Amino acid sequence: MSPRHPLEQYLSDTAVSDQMLDQLLRQARAKLEPRMRLIRRSEAGVGITRSPLGPLLIAVGPNGLLMVHYLRTQSASRGIAVLRFKFDPVEDSQIAEEVGDQIRRFLAGEHDALDYRADLSLAAGGFQRRALERLAEVPLGAVVTYHALAATIGAPNGQRAVGNAMAANPIPIYVPCHRVVRSDGVIGHYGGGTQCKVDLLRAEGFAVDKNLRLPAQVVCGHRGTRIFCKLDCPGARRADPTKMLIFACSEAARHAGMRACKVCHPL
């Protein structure tokens, strides 16, 4: 009888029973599955919808609305590339049309139409996320200056950085970067184009003039005192501008829970 090959002898000496093999596989699977869940990418439904603001690329993930991308000013490929950093896009025209319908109703005056939850997973970094989260607190019928928004996140000299964060906002309209304006009353730039910003502000009650400025009839409200005043009120001029909101009218300020100043008596 010829001697056994060394490899055959090794395999025979180290044979593993089926029971032991099953146990080893279960142990390996228990360790591997949590790691696979960390790297597994979620899907996002993607589609194009039409709106009064032009065609929009919409993306919705498992935790809410991920993207509203203006196709009038930006390419679809750019939006898809941003989405692919974290999600696998799959075509879903129905969900895009649902978002489009909400936007159309909002622009027609149905101000509670935007009820999709915003998911900021595509925010570029911590600064942008903080800026967008604070922006989401600015109520309908109000705007905030770049300077004031920067101050609320601890960067009082960060107006330019806030402007960049607004320009890269992945979910405009729902996270309302159109509600951020310059300190001189000019509405400023917008990723969807200036006319889109005008249309959104007008839909929220602001009579933007032909020079792209907010009207003189606006009132300002203080976040701390919860009092709103006329722009020429001595109290308003003394107040910290970084804590002010600008409202389209007194009604909008009252709706946000503010009370009228007893000095200037805004109507």
WOCORBEL-V229788 format. One record per residue. N is the residue number from 1. RES is the residue in one small letter. OMEGA is omega in whole degrees, 0 to 359 (NA if undefined). D_CENTER is the distance of its C-alpha to the mean C-alpha in Angstrom with 1 decimal. Layout:
N&RES&OMEGA&D_CENTER + N&RES&OMEGA&D_CENTER
This chain:
1&m&184&78.1 + 2&s&180&75.9 + 3&p&181&73.7 + 4&r&177&70.0 + 5&h&182&67.4 + 6&p&180&65.6 + 7&l&178&62.2 + 8&e&179&63.6 + 9&q&180&65.0 + 10&y&181&61.7 + 11&l&179&59.8 + 12&s&182&62.5 + 13&d&184&62.6 + 14&t&182&58.7 + 15&a&180&58.3 + 16&v&180&55.4 + 17&s&178&55.9 + 18&d&181&53.6 + 19&q&178&52.8 + 20&m&180&51.9 + 21&l&178&49.8 + 22&d&180&47.8 + 23&q&178&47.2 + 24&l&179&46.0 + 25&l&179&43.6 + 26&r&179&42.1 + 27&q&180&41.6 + 28&a&180&40.0 + 29&r&180&37.7 + 30&a&179&36.7 + 31&k&186&35.6 + 32&l&187&34.0 + 33&e&177&31.8 + 34&p&179&29.4 + 35&r&178&29.0 + 36&m&178&28.4 + 37&r&180&25.6 + 38&l&184&23.8 + 39&i&179&24.0 + 40&r&184&23.7 + 41&r&176&20.6 + 42&s&176&18.8 + 43&e&176&18.7 + 44&a&176&15.9 + 45&g&187&17.1 + 46&v&176&16.7 + 47&g&179&18.1 + 48&i&178&18.3 + 49&t&177&18.5 + 50&r&180&19.9 + 51&s&175&18.7 + 52&p&178&20.1 + 53&l&183&17.5 + 54&g&179&19.0 + 55&p&183&18.5 + 56&l&171&15.1 + 57&l&184&14.6 + 58&i&174&12.8 + 59&a&180&12.3 + 60&v&180&12.4 + 61&g&182&13.4 + 62&p&182&15.6 + 63&n&176&13.0 + 64&g&182&10.8 + 65&l&183&8.7 + 66&l&189&7.8 + 67&m&164&7.9 + 68&v&191&8.9 + 69&h&181&11.3 + 70&y&180&13.8 + 71&l&177&17.2 + 72&r&184&19.1 + 73&t&183&18.1 + 74&q&183&17.1 + 75&s&177&18.9 + 76&a&182&18.1 + 77&s&178&19.6 + 78&r&178&17.2 + 79&g&179&14.2 + 80&i&180&16.4 + 81&a&177&17.4 + 82&v&181&14.0 + 83&l&185&13.6 + 84&r&175&17.2 + 85&f&185&16.6 + 86&k&186&15.7 + 87&f&172&16.4 + 88&d&182&19.4 + 89&p&174&18.5 + 90&v&184&20.9 + 91&e&178&21.5 + 92&d&183&20.6 + 93&s&182&21.2 + 94&q&182&21.4 + 95&i&176&17.9 + 96&a&180&16.6 + 97&e&177&19.0 + 98&e&178&17.8 + 99&v&179&14.3 + 100&g&179&16.2 + 101&d&178&18.5 + 102&q&181&16.0 + 103&i&178&14.8 + 104&r&179&18.5 + 105&r&179&19.5 + 106&f&181&16.9 + 107&l&178&18.3 + 108&a&176&21.7 + 109&g&179&21.3 + 110&e&193&20.3 + 111&h&176&17.7 + 112&d&185&17.1 + 113&a&186&16.5 + 114&l&186&12.7 + 115&d&173&13.3 + 116&y&176&11.4 + 117&r&179&9.8 + 118&a&177&6.1 + 119&d&185&7.0 + 120&l&180&5.5 + 121&s&182&9.0 + 122&l&175&8.5 + 123&a&189&7.5 + 124&a&182&10.8 + 125&g&183&12.3 + 126&g&181&12.9 + 127&f&181&12.8 + 128&q&179&9.4 + 129&r&180&8.1 + 130&r&180&10.4 + 131&a&181&9.5 + 132&l&178&5.9 + 133&e&177&7.6 + 134&r&177&10.4 + 135&l&181&8.8 + 136&a&179&7.9 + 137&e&178&11.6 + 138&v&188&12.7 + 139&p&174&14.5 + 140&l&181&15.3 + 141&g&179&18.1 + 142&a&172&17.2 + 143&v&178&15.9 + 144&v&178&15.9 + 145&t&176&17.4 + 146&y&180&16.1 + 147&h&182&19.0 + 148&a&180&18.3 + 149&l&177&14.7 + 150&a&181&16.1 + 151&a&183&18.9 + 152&t&178&16.9 + 153&i&174&15.8 + 154&g&179&19.4 + 155&a&187&19.4 + 156&p&178&21.3 + 157&n&185&22.2 + 158&g&182&18.9 + 159&q&182&18.0 + 160&r&178&18.1 + 161&a&177&15.9 + 162&v&177&13.3 + 163&g&178&13.9 + 164&n&179&13.5 + 165&a&178&10.1 + 166&m&181&9.0 + 167&a&181&11.0 + 168&a&179&9.4 + 169&n&182&5.7 + 170&p&185&5.6 + 171&i&177&4.1 + 172&p&184&6.1 + 173&i&179&8.3 + 174&y&168&6.5 + 175&v&204&4.1 + 176&p&178&7.4 + 177&c&174&8.2 + 178&h&180&11.5 + 179&r&176&12.5 + 180&v&186&13.3 + 181&v&178&16.9 + 182&r&181&19.9 + 183&s&180&22.4 + 184&d&178&25.1 + 185&g&175&23.4 + 186&v&188&22.6 + 187&i&176&19.2 + 188&g&185&18.6 + 189&h&179&17.0 + 190&y&184&14.1 + 191&g&179&13.0 + 192&g&183&14.2 + 193&g&184&17.4 + 194&t&183&18.8 + 195&q&177&20.1 + 196&c&179&16.8 + 197&k&177&15.7 + 198&v&182&19.1 + 199&d&180&18.9 + 200&l&180&15.7 + 201&l&178&17.2 + 202&r&177&20.5 + 203&a&181&19.2 + 204&e&172&18.2 + 205&g&181&21.7 + 206&f&178&21.8 + 207&a&181&24.9 + 208&v&184&23.8 + 209&d&184&27.1 + 210&k&177&28.4 + 211&n&178&27.8 + 212&l&178&24.1 + 213&r&172&24.5 + 214&l&182&23.7 + 215&p&180&26.9 + 216&a&184&29.3 + 217&q&179&29.3 + 218&v&175&25.9 + 219&v&180&26.3 + 220&c&181&24.7 + 221&g&183&24.0 + 222&h&182&24.3 + 223&r&184&22.0 + 224&g&184&25.0 + 225&t&184&27.8 + 226&r&178&25.9 + 227&i&175&28.2 + 228&f&187&27.4 + 229&c&166&29.8 + 230&k&182&30.8 + 231&l&183&29.9 + 232&d&179&33.5 + 233&c&178&34.1 + 234&p&179&35.7 + 235&g&179&33.4 + 236&a&181&30.3 + 237&r&180&31.8 + 238&r&186&32.6 + 239&a&177&29.2 + 240&d&184&26.8 + 241&p&181&24.4 + 242&t&180&21.6 + 243&k&185&21.7 + 244&m&167&21.7 + 245&l&177&19.5 + 246&i&183&20.8 + 247&f&180&21.4 + 248&a&182&22.6 + 249&c&180&25.6 + 250&s&180&27.3 + 251&e&179&26.5 + 252&a&179&22.7 + 253&a&179&23.5 + 254&r&179&25.8 + 255&h&178&23.3 + 256&a&176&21.0 + 257&g&180&24.1 + 258&m&180&25.7 + 259&r&186&29.4 + 260&a&177&31.3 + 261&c&180&33.0 + 262&k&178&36.8 + 263&v&184&37.7 + 264&c&177&36.2 + 265&h&177&35.9 + 266&p&182&32.9 + 267&l&NA&33.6
